[in-house]
Amino acid sequence: MGFFSDRTKRINREMLALATPNILSNISLPLLGTVDTVLMGRLSDVHIAAVGIAAMIFNFLYWNFGFLRMATTGFTAQFVGKADVTGQVMQLGRAGMLAFSFAMILLFFQTTVGETSFVLMNVEGDLLPLVREYFYIRIWDVPATLGLLVMMGWFFGMQNSIAPLYLTLFVNTVNIALSFYFVRVLGWGADGVATGTLIAQYLGLFLGVGLIFYYYRTMFVHFKLNLLRQFSNWLFFMRVNSDIFLRTLALTLVFAFFYAKSAEMGALVLAVNVILMHFVNWMSYGIDGFAYATESLVGKYKGRESEKDLDRTLELAFAWAGFLAILCALVYWLFGPALLRVFTDVDEVLLAAKPYLIIVAVLPLLGFWSYVWDGIFIGLTASVSMRNAMIISFICFFACWYLIADQSSNYWLWYCLMLFLVLRAVIQYGFFRRYKYSLR
């Protein structure tokens, strides 16, 4: 057998075929945030901080609805492995209904969500008007964004990474073009980047519907309304979704806490951390390309009950993700100062950010393990283990901050984040060693 067997070559081809479009589409996501930061960076550090923290509020919201994508990928991939076409179609229907319901709830309670978020994120002073302006424009993209999450998850589960590539590149290209036009040509501020995002998301939703019917229109004869109404078909789907929601809530609370503490330390520290977090996002979205491919392949081979294929998929996933992590670390270490100047030309921000470049260079080497394990657990629909690993890491993060760390130090804030990433991977590995593919 080994790494030169026919099995390895086949799975490696499948992984690269899925991962390469995923990486290209994922990299365009932080590119969008980068462009927004660059546009605001030519205005002031207050604009950088305002758009950064406003975007984080939406990241917090949408990350918590990430279960719509993750659970959809895992279940759909397993239906593909079983060659169950009806299951594939009904999974899209169930996830779509759930996304629409949550979108309507968020729109109805938008004022409560917004004002509570501003308080929790310590948004005050000059930041508040800009953050509020951004929020109340962009909140109207909720139906489109949640719908796109479902579509992305379903395409990944169907082993189709080309459609998500088209979708993501289209949405982000339109978003960047509109944001640039509104800010640099029309002279808008935070409202310009929010409006650009709003329009681009709805255009992406329409394109997503078109792609579904282009690729899979013949499958919809298998749609059965009576199955959509049966409570038993929703039960396991909802349990997995609730576990992933709790897992993602813990994750987003850590990052929300990170930004809130950054804001407490002042506008300069917040601006520095917003920029440095783009480095982390570039890394994570790139490595997530292999994590998404792992979700698709693990789900498919779980459905086929092929343990040998599963073993080889895991080996290749860690090998490729590790290679990409090393590449990211080298780029950040060698070209970090030059990359900082892409984000801002404010000398004070540049000087304050440079000492932290060593941290963002080390983070890819520590963090990629947990991203791959997430992909494995999602493909196995091992939502309980995934949730428990995150909650334990979440508790340890806050214990480290409040019991050990210097709470006035931005360095300690980053060290606690690094510990959080490492613990997630270690705990997930422990669960897998004990239960292997019977993980729940």
FILO-457278 format. One record per residue (C-alpha): residue number from 1; residue in three letters; y, x, z. Coordinates in steps of 0.02 Angstrom, whole numbers. Layout:
FILO-457278
num residu Y X Z
NUM ALA Y X Z;
...
This chain:
FILO-457278
num residu Y X Z
1 MET 0 0 0;
2 GLY 160 86 60;
3 PHE 333 84 -12;
4 PHE 272 111 -191;
5 SER 149 -35 -198;
6 ASP 165 -179 -321;
7 ARG 206 -294 -175;
8 THR 350 -182 -121;
9 LYS 418 -169 -298;
10 ARG 410 -357 -321;
11 ILE 497 -398 -157;
12 ASN 625 -261 -183;
13 ARG 670 -335 -353;
14 GLU 685 -508 -273;
15 MET 792 -440 -132;
16 LEU 911 -345 -245;
17 ALA 923 -494 -364;
18 LEU 978 -601 -217;
19 ALA 1078 -472 -120;
20 THR 1184 -400 -261;
21 PRO 1274 -564 -304;
22 ASN 1284 -603 -118;
23 ILE 1371 -437 -82;
24 LEU 1493 -462 -226;
25 SER 1535 -638 -169;
26 ASN 1543 -591 16;
27 ILE 1660 -445 -15;
28 SER 1783 -564 -96;
29 LEU 1795 -658 71;
30 PRO 1877 -519 172;
31 LEU 1976 -475 15;
32 LEU 2061 -643 34;
33 GLY 2107 -606 215;
34 THR 2162 -432 163;
35 VAL 2281 -501 31;
36 ASP 2353 -626 156;
37 THR 2382 -484 279;
38 VAL 2460 -374 144;
39 LEU 2577 -515 93;
40 MET 2630 -545 273;
41 GLY 2635 -357 308;
42 ARG 2784 -342 190;
43 LEU 2878 -469 296;
44 SER 2855 -418 480;
45 ASP 2728 -381 617;
46 VAL 2758 -558 681;
47 HIS 2701 -629 514;
48 ILE 2547 -516 515;
49 ALA 2502 -574 690;
50 ALA 2540 -758 654;
51 VAL 2432 -771 498;
52 GLY 2297 -665 579;
53 ILE 2284 -776 733;
54 ALA 2301 -937 631;
55 ALA 2160 -880 517;
56 MET 2058 -839 671;
57 ILE 2077 -1018 732;
58 PHE 2000 -1078 569;
59 ASN 1868 -944 577;
60 PHE 1827 -1010 749;
61 LEU 1813 -1188 682;
62 TYR 1713 -1144 527;
63 TRP 1600 -1015 608;
64 ASN 1548 -1151 729;
65 PHE 1498 -1257 581;
66 GLY 1402 -1112 507;
67 PHE 1242 -1204 554;
68 LEU 1274 -1314 402;
69 ARG 1243 -1162 292;
70 MET 1113 -1072 398;
71 ALA 997 -1216 437;
72 THR 1011 -1279 258;
73 THR 959 -1108 192;
74 GLY 810 -1093 310;
75 PHE 741 -1267 282;
76 THR 772 -1266 94;
77 ALA 689 -1096 72;
78 GLN 535 -1156 165;
79 PHE 527 -1310 53;
80 VAL 538 -1193 -97;
81 GLY 392 -1092 -27;
82 LYS 291 -1252 -10;
83 ALA 345 -1311 -185;
84 ASP 409 -1472 -105;
85 VAL 544 -1533 -226;
86 THR 578 -1694 -129;
87 GLY 607 -1592 29;
88 GLN 731 -1480 -64;
89 VAL 834 -1626 -128;
90 MET 830 -1723 37;
91 GLN 886 -1567 131;
92 LEU 1045 -1563 25;
93 GLY 1074 -1748 60;
94 ARG 1052 -1734 249;
95 ALA 1164 -1580 262;
96 GLY 1297 -1659 151;
97 MET 1304 -1817 258;
98 LEU 1319 -1713 415;
99 ALA 1460 -1608 342;
100 PHE 1559 -1761 290;
101 SER 1541 -1840 462;
102 PHE 1603 -1685 552;
103 ALA 1749 -1666 430;
104 MET 1811 -1842 467;
105 ILE 1801 -1811 654;
106 LEU 1901 -1649 641;
107 LEU 2036 -1731 536;
108 PHE 2051 -1876 658;
109 PHE 2072 -1758 806;
110 GLN 2174 -1625 715;
111 THR 2322 -1631 835;
112 THR 2211 -1610 988;
113 VAL 2115 -1468 905;
114 GLY 2274 -1381 849;
115 GLU 2375 -1390 1009;
116 THR 2224 -1342 1116;
117 SER 2191 -1193 1003;
118 PHE 2371 -1132 1019;
119 VAL 2357 -1134 1208;
120 LEU 2185 -1050 1214;
121 MET 2240 -913 1093;
122 ASN 2399 -878 1194;
123 VAL 2511 -921 1045;
124 GLU 2691 -927 1104;
125 GLY 2866 -865 1066;
126 ASP 2905 -819 886;
127 LEU 2721 -837 838;
128 LEU 2704 -1022 881;
129 PRO 2808 -1100 740;
130 LEU 2723 -994 608;
131 VAL 2547 -1026 674;
132 ARG 2581 -1212 691;
133 GLU 2649 -1222 513;
134 TYR 2494 -1135 444;
135 PHE 2372 -1241 545;
136 TYR 2438 -1413 500;
137 ILE 2434 -1373 314;
138 ARG 2263 -1292 308;
139 ILE 2174 -1418 421;
140 TRP 2164 -1534 270;
141 ASP 2041 -1417 184;
142 VAL 1906 -1461 313;
143 PRO 1805 -1582 201;
144 ALA 1804 -1457 58;
145 THR 1759 -1308 168;
146 LEU 1615 -1394 257;
147 GLY 1551 -1461 92;
148 LEU 1554 -1285 20;
149 LEU 1456 -1220 170;
150 VAL 1317 -1345 133;
151 MET 1316 -1301 -52;
152 MET 1310 -1115 -17;
153 GLY 1165 -1136 104;
154 TRP 1069 -1245 -17;
155 PHE 1092 -1125 -162;
156 PHE 1033 -979 -54;
157 GLY 881 -1079 1;
158 MET 843 -1118 -182;
159 GLN 838 -928 -213;
160 ASN 995 -946 -320;
161 SER 1127 -817 -277;
162 ILE 1219 -830 -444;
163 ALA 1296 -1001 -409;
164 PRO 1369 -944 -241;
165 LEU 1439 -791 -331;
166 TYR 1527 -901 -459;
167 LEU 1590 -1016 -321;
168 THR 1655 -881 -205;
169 LEU 1738 -777 -341;
170 PHE 1821 -933 -413;
171 VAL 1885 -996 -245;
172 ASN 1951 -829 -188;
173 THR 2029 -781 -355;
174 VAL 2122 -946 -360;
175 ASN 2169 -927 -177;
176 ILE 2237 -751 -199;
177 ALA 2335 -799 -355;
178 LEU 2412 -952 -274;
179 SER 2454 -861 -112;
180 PHE 2537 -720 -209;
181 TYR 2636 -845 -312;
182 PHE 2692 -948 -163;
183 VAL 2741 -798 -56;
184 ARG 2805 -666 -178;
185 VAL 2875 -778 -315;
186 LEU 2932 -934 -222;
187 GLY 2975 -842 -62;
188 TRP 2868 -946 56;
189 GLY 2795 -874 216;
190 ALA 2641 -925 315;
191 ASP 2646 -1096 232;
192 GLY 2619 -1011 64;
193 VAL 2451 -932 108;
194 ALA 2395 -1093 194;
195 THR 2436 -1199 41;
196 GLY 2348 -1075 -73;
197 THR 2190 -1089 31;
198 LEU 2199 -1279 37;
199 ILE 2209 -1300 -152;
200 ALA 2077 -1168 -188;
201 GLN 1948 -1247 -71;
202 TYR 1957 -1416 -157;
203 LEU 1946 -1339 -330;
204 GLY 1793 -1244 -268;
205 LEU 1713 -1404 -203;
206 PHE 1729 -1486 -375;
207 LEU 1655 -1331 -457;
208 GLY 1510 -1331 -331;
209 VAL 1464 -1510 -373;
210 GLY 1467 -1465 -556;
211 LEU 1353 -1314 -528;
212 ILE 1226 -1419 -432;
213 PHE 1211 -1542 -575;
214 TYR 1210 -1403 -704;
215 TYR 1064 -1311 -624;
216 TYR 966 -1451 -538;
217 ARG 1008 -1619 -617;
218 THR 825 -1653 -660;
219 MET 775 -1637 -476;
220 PHE 874 -1787 -416;
221 VAL 742 -1911 -475;
222 HIS 651 -1853 -317;
223 PHE 794 -1915 -204;
224 LYS 729 -2055 -92;
225 LEU 856 -2156 6;
226 ASN 725 -2219 129;
227 LEU 688 -2039 183;
228 LEU 873 -2011 215;
229 ARG 873 -2158 335;
230 GLN 719 -2107 434;
231 PHE 763 -2040 605;
232 SER 607 -1932 614;
233 ASN 666 -1830 463;
234 TRP 830 -1793 552;
235 LEU 757 -1745 721;
236 PHE 700 -1565 691;
237 PHE 846 -1533 573;
238 MET 969 -1587 709;
239 ARG 881 -1485 843;
240 VAL 892 -1327 738;
241 ASN 1073 -1365 696;
242 SER 1118 -1389 879;
243 ASP 1036 -1224 927;
244 ILE 1129 -1131 790;
245 PHE 1291 -1219 841;
246 LEU 1274 -1157 1020;
247 ARG 1232 -983 957;
248 THR 1384 -982 842;
249 LEU 1497 -1055 976;
250 ALA 1454 -909 1090;
251 LEU 1489 -787 947;
252 THR 1657 -864 903;
253 LEU 1709 -872 1086;
254 VAL 1685 -684 1096;
255 PHE 1796 -655 945;
256 ALA 1923 -786 1002;
257 PHE 1929 -697 1171;
258 PHE 1953 -532 1078;
259 TYR 2106 -601 986;
260 ALA 2173 -690 1140;
261 LYS 2167 -528 1243;
262 SER 2246 -435 1096;
263 ALA 2389 -561 1098;
264 GLU 2411 -537 1286;
265 MET 2435 -350 1256;
266 GLY 2581 -384 1140;
267 ALA 2624 -415 957;
268 LEU 2595 -232 911;
269 VAL 2418 -226 982;
270 LEU 2379 -393 902;
271 ALA 2441 -332 732;
272 VAL 2335 -174 750;
273 ASN 2178 -271 796;
274 VAL 2204 -398 657;
275 ILE 2208 -255 531;
276 LEU 2061 -161 609;
277 MET 1958 -321 613;
278 HIS 1975 -326 424;
279 PHE 1878 -162 422;
280 VAL 1743 -246 526;
281 ASN 1743 -396 410;
282 TRP 1724 -289 255;
283 MET 1571 -209 334;
284 SER 1495 -369 400;
285 TYR 1517 -469 240;
286 GLY 1440 -328 138;
287 ILE 1288 -312 251;
288 ASP 1274 -501 259;
289 GLY 1231 -493 74;
290 PHE 1063 -421 125;
291 ALA 1053 -537 276;
292 TYR 1073 -688 161;
293 ALA 941 -619 43;
294 THR 828 -596 194;
295 GLU 855 -778 246;
296 SER 802 -838 74;
297 LEU 649 -727 59;
298 VAL 589 -747 239;
299 GLY 604 -936 224;
300 LYS 508 -937 60;
301 TYR 367 -826 123;
302 LYS 361 -921 287;
303 GLY 333 -1079 184;
304 ARG 193 -990 90;
305 GLU 123 -921 254;
306 SER 115 -746 178;
307 GLU 130 -624 325;
308 LYS 110 -468 217;
309 ASP 258 -520 110;
310 LEU 357 -557 267;
311 ASP 321 -384 339;
312 ARG 378 -296 182;
313 THR 534 -405 169;
314 LEU 588 -353 343;
315 GLU 561 -168 307;
316 LEU 663 -175 148;
317 ALA 802 -278 229;
318 PHE 832 -150 366;
319 ALA 820 -5 244;
320 TRP 950 -75 123;
321 ALA 1067 -140 259;
322 GLY 1058 28 349;
323 PHE 1102 121 189;
324 LEU 1254 8 165;
325 ALA 1307 32 348;
326 ILE 1304 221 328;
327 LEU 1408 206 170;
328 CYS 1537 97 259;
329 ALA 1546 218 406;
330 LEU 1579 365 291;
331 VAL 1715 272 194;
332 TYR 1804 220 354;
333 TRP 1792 395 427;
334 LEU 1853 486 271;
335 PHE 1978 362 200;
336 GLY 2032 263 354;
337 PRO 2215 321 358;
338 ALA 2237 280 173;
339 LEU 2156 109 197;
340 LEU 2276 68 339;
341 ARG 2422 86 219;
342 VAL 2346 -48 108;
343 PHE 2378 -173 247;
344 THR 2551 -125 305;
345 ASP 2693 -2 281;
346 VAL 2762 -27 457;
347 ASP 2757 149 533;
348 GLU 2740 86 712;
349 VAL 2583 -14 668;
350 LEU 2508 130 568;
351 LEU 2534 253 711;
352 ALA 2458 135 839;
353 ALA 2305 96 730;
354 LYS 2251 273 684;
355 PRO 2166 318 851;
356 TYR 2047 170 829;
357 LEU 1978 225 660;
358 ILE 1832 316 744;
359 ILE 1780 151 824;
360 VAL 1779 54 661;
361 ALA 1682 198 581;
362 VAL 1545 188 714;
363 LEU 1535 -3 717;
364 PRO 1435 -22 553;
365 LEU 1298 92 622;
366 LEU 1285 -11 782;
367 GLY 1311 -183 707;
368 PHE 1202 -196 552;
369 TRP 1042 -222 653;
370 SER 1101 -387 726;
371 TYR 1156 -454 556;
372 VAL 984 -424 481;
373 TRP 896 -499 631;
374 ASP 1004 -654 612;
375 GLY 943 -670 432;
376 ILE 762 -653 488;
377 PHE 780 -783 625;
378 ILE 870 -906 508;
379 GLY 734 -890 376;
380 LEU 603 -927 510;
381 THR 712 -1070 578;
382 ALA 688 -982 747;
383 SER 842 -1067 815;
384 VAL 793 -1066 1000;
385 SER 765 -878 1005;
386 MET 923 -849 905;
387 ARG 1023 -956 1025;
388 ASN 951 -873 1180;
389 ALA 983 -696 1116;
390 MET 1165 -739 1082;
391 ILE 1193 -823 1251;
392 ILE 1122 -673 1346;
393 SER 1233 -554 1246;
394 PHE 1382 -671 1274;
395 ILE 1358 -665 1462;
396 CYS 1341 -475 1460;
397 PHE 1501 -458 1357;
398 PHE 1605 -552 1484;
399 ALA 1519 -467 1630;
400 CYS 1565 -299 1554;
401 TRP 1746 -351 1528;
402 TYR 1778 -428 1698;
403 LEU 1669 -315 1807;
404 ILE 1680 -144 1724;
405 ALA 1818 -132 1593;
406 ASP 2001 -85 1615;
407 GLN 2074 -253 1569;
408 SER 2238 -178 1509;
409 SER 2152 -61 1386;
410 ASN 2129 -103 1203;
411 TYR 1997 34 1193;
412 TRP 1889 -57 1322;
413 LEU 1909 -218 1224;
414 TRP 1831 -131 1073;
415 TYR 1696 -49 1180;
416 CYS 1643 -218 1249;
417 LEU 1631 -285 1071;
418 MET 1520 -139 1022;
419 LEU 1407 -172 1172;
420 PHE 1395 -355 1121;
421 LEU 1333 -310 946;
422 VAL 1204 -186 1012;
423 LEU 1135 -305 1143;
424 ARG 1111 -444 1015;
425 ALA 1002 -331 908;
426 VAL 901 -265 1055;
427 ILE 864 -439 1124;
428 GLN 819 -509 953;
429 TYR 702 -363 924;
430 GLY 620 -397 1093;
431 PHE 591 -580 1050;
432 PHE 517 -535 881;
433 ARG 400 -403 955;
434 ARG 332 -535 1073;
435 TYR 315 -686 959;
436 LYS 325 -615 782;
437 TYR 319 -753 649;
438 SER 281 -890 775;
439 LEU 460 -874 839;
440 ARG 543 -1037 881;
